[in-house]
């Protein structure tokens, strides 16, 4: 588009900031170079404003984008019996309220334990570690410390190596 000073003045009349002028002129089809010359800023500034606006419109994270929530929850929610439906694509969405009530926090790792017959157990990493510790504890005699046993074994190995 050929720069038209009068047209560019009309588009930007009354706009409060250079960034807003850049957005409007870009939407009107002017090139970044033409906008930079008209507004009196560097090309890079125009580019940054235009790229951020494009990201914002696409919903991508950018400096000007709205922050996304830590938990994402989709419909349908659980019904009155606490059931969650498996979608046609095979996914099942666990509502954020359910995860929060179970003690999960954003960014937690979830351990999945499938026990068969249609049972799936979701455990926090800490709960998974505790379950594994309880399993091992069944095979360790009372009064025996696995840590102490490991230290003794390592010391014996070190003595053998040193002669």
C-alpha positions in Angstrom: 0.0 0.0 0.0 1.3 3.4 -1.0 1.8 5.6 2.1 -0.9 8.4 2.2 0.0 10.9 4.9 -3.6 12.2 5.1 -5.1 8.7 5.4 -2.5 7.7 8.1 -3.3 10.9 10.0 -7.1 10.1 9.9 -6.5 6.5 11.1 -4.3 7.6 14.1 -6.3 10.8 15.1 -6.9 10.8 18.8 -5.1 7.5 19.6 -3.4 7.7 23.0 -0.1 5.8 22.3 2.4 5.0 19.6 1.6 1.3 20.1 -2.1 1.8 19.4 -1.3 3.9 16.3 1.0 1.0 15.1 -1.8 -1.6 15.6 -4.3 0.5 13.7 -2.0 1.3 10.8 -0.9 -2.4 10.6 -4.6 -3.4 10.5 -5.1 -0.9 7.7 -2.5 -2.7 5.6 0.5 -0.4 5.9 4.0 -2.0 6.0 6.1 -2.0 9.1 8.6 0.3 7.4 5.9 2.8 6.4 4.5 2.7 10.0 7.9 3.2 11.6 8.6 6.3 9.3 5.2 7.8 10.0 5.1 7.2 13.8 8.8 8.2 14.2 10.0 5.0 15.8 12.5 2.2 15.0 11.4 -0.6 12.7 12.0 -3.2 15.5 9.6 -1.4 17.8 6.9 -1.6 15.2 7.7 -5.3 14.6 7.4 -6.1 18.3 4.1 -4.4 18.7 2.7 -6.1 15.6 4.0 -9.6 16.5 2.6 -9.3 20.1 -0.8 -8.3 18.7 -0.8 -11.3 16.4 0.1 -13.6 19.3 -2.6 -12.1 21.5 -5.2 -12.6 18.8 -4.1 -16.3 18.3 -4.2 -16.8 22.1 -0.4 -17.5 22.4 1.5 -16.4 25.4 3.2 -13.0 24.9 4.0 -10.0 27.0 0.5 -8.5 26.5 -1.5 -11.8 26.6 -3.7 -12.6 29.6 -2.1 -15.1 32.0 -3.4 -18.6 31.7 -4.9 -20.4 34.8 -2.7 -23.0 36.4 -5.6 -25.6 36.1 -7.5 -26.1 33.0 -11.0 -27.6 33.3 -13.3 -28.6 30.5 -16.9 -29.5 30.3 -18.5 -31.8 31.2 -17.9 -31.7 34.9 -18.7 -34.6 37.1 -22.4 -35.4 37.5 -24.2 -35.8 40.8 -22.8 -39.3 41.2 -19.2 -38.1 40.6 -18.9 -39.7 37.2 -16.7 -38.4 34.4 -17.5 -39.3 30.8 -14.9 -40.7 28.4 -15.0 -38.5 25.3 -15.3 -39.8 21.7 -11.5 -39.2 21.3 -10.8 -41.5 24.3 -9.8 -38.7 26.7 -11.4 -38.2 30.1 -11.0 -34.8 31.7 -10.7 -34.6 35.4 -12.2 -31.3 36.7 -9.9 -29.0 38.5 -12.1 -29.0 41.6 -11.7 -32.8 41.8 -7.9 -32.6 41.5 -7.7 -29.8 44.1 -10.0 -31.7 46.5 -7.7 -34.7 46.2 -4.7 -32.5 47.2 -3.0 -32.1 43.8 -1.4 -28.8 42.9 -0.6 -27.3 39.6 2.6 -28.8 38.1 2.4 -31.9 40.3 3.4 -35.2 38.7 0.6 -37.8 38.8 1.5 -41.5 39.1 -1.1 -43.7 37.4 -1.6 -47.2 38.9 -3.9 -49.5 36.9 -5.1 -52.4 39.1 -7.2 -54.1 36.4 -10.9 -54.7 36.2 -11.5 -51.1 35.2 -9.7 -49.5 38.2 -7.3 -46.6 37.8 -5.7 -45.0 40.8 -4.1 -41.5 40.5 -1.5 -40.8 43.1 0.6 -37.8 43.8 4.4 -38.5 43.5 4.6 -38.4 47.3 1.7 -40.9 47.7 3.4 -43.1 45.1 6.7 -43.1 47.1 4.8 -43.8 50.3 3.0 -46.8 48.7 6.4 -48.1 47.4 7.9 -47.7 50.8 5.0 -49.6 52.4 5.4 -52.4 49.8 9.2 -52.8 50.6 8.6 -52.6 54.3 6.6 -55.9 54.2 9.9 -57.7 53.3 12.2 -56.1 55.8 12.3 -57.6 59.3 11.4 -55.4 62.2 14.3 -53.4 63.7 16.3 -53.6 60.5 17.3 -50.3 58.8 17.9 -50.6 55.1 20.0 -47.5 55.2 22.2 -48.9 57.9 22.6 -52.1 56.0 23.5 -50.2 52.8 26.1 -48.2 54.7 27.7 -51.4 56.2 27.7 -53.0 52.8 29.5 -50.0 51.2 32.1 -49.9 54.0 32.8 -53.6 53.5 33.2 -53.0 49.7 35.5 -50.0 50.4 37.7 -52.1 52.8 38.0 -54.9 50.2 39.1 -52.3 47.6 41.7 -50.7 49.9 43.1 -54.1 50.9 
